[in-house]
Amino acid sequence: MAGRRLAQSAHYEIDSEYESVFLTIRQTGRRVLIGDFYGDVEKAVISPDESYCAMVGCGVIVYDLREPFTPYAYHTPSAQWKEFDRDGELWYTDVTVVEGRTLSVTPENGETKIIVV
């Protein structure tokens, strides 16, 4: 079982275990690695339409919630996820969905940024 529940919706659950983030698809019970952070993940959010989720910590990972649910891998480009500020320069503490595919992310310095995914 996961260490900490970060987010849940009607069809998905997102949990963290140490530096790893896992998605559980409720209908099937399938569990997939969707993120890995240097240091623990701070927060995750699932979009209202359940089309994607976003995680923050050392950078930002946005993972599309659709088949084939490819497991996340460092330094591996994928159509399943996008990464922002993953070079270790910024530590993010908060993420919210503004609308559609627009996110508000807050780094430690408190200067909120908008990311369109």
HUMOCOR-V636904 format. One record per run of one state. SS is the DSSP state (H for helix, E for strand, C for the rest). FROM is the first residue (numbers start at 1). TO is the last residue. If there is no record, write none. Layout:
((SS	FROM	TO) (SS	FROM	TO))
//
This chain:
((C	1	3) (E	4	8) (C	9	11) (E	12	17) (C	18	19) (E	20	25) (C	26	30) (E	31	36) (C	37	42) (E	43	46) (C	47	51) (E	52	56) (C	57	57) (E	58	58) (C	59	59) (E	60	64) (C	65	80) (E	81	84) (C	85	90) (E	91	99) (C	100	101) (E	102	107) (C	108	112) (E	113	116) (C	117	117))
//
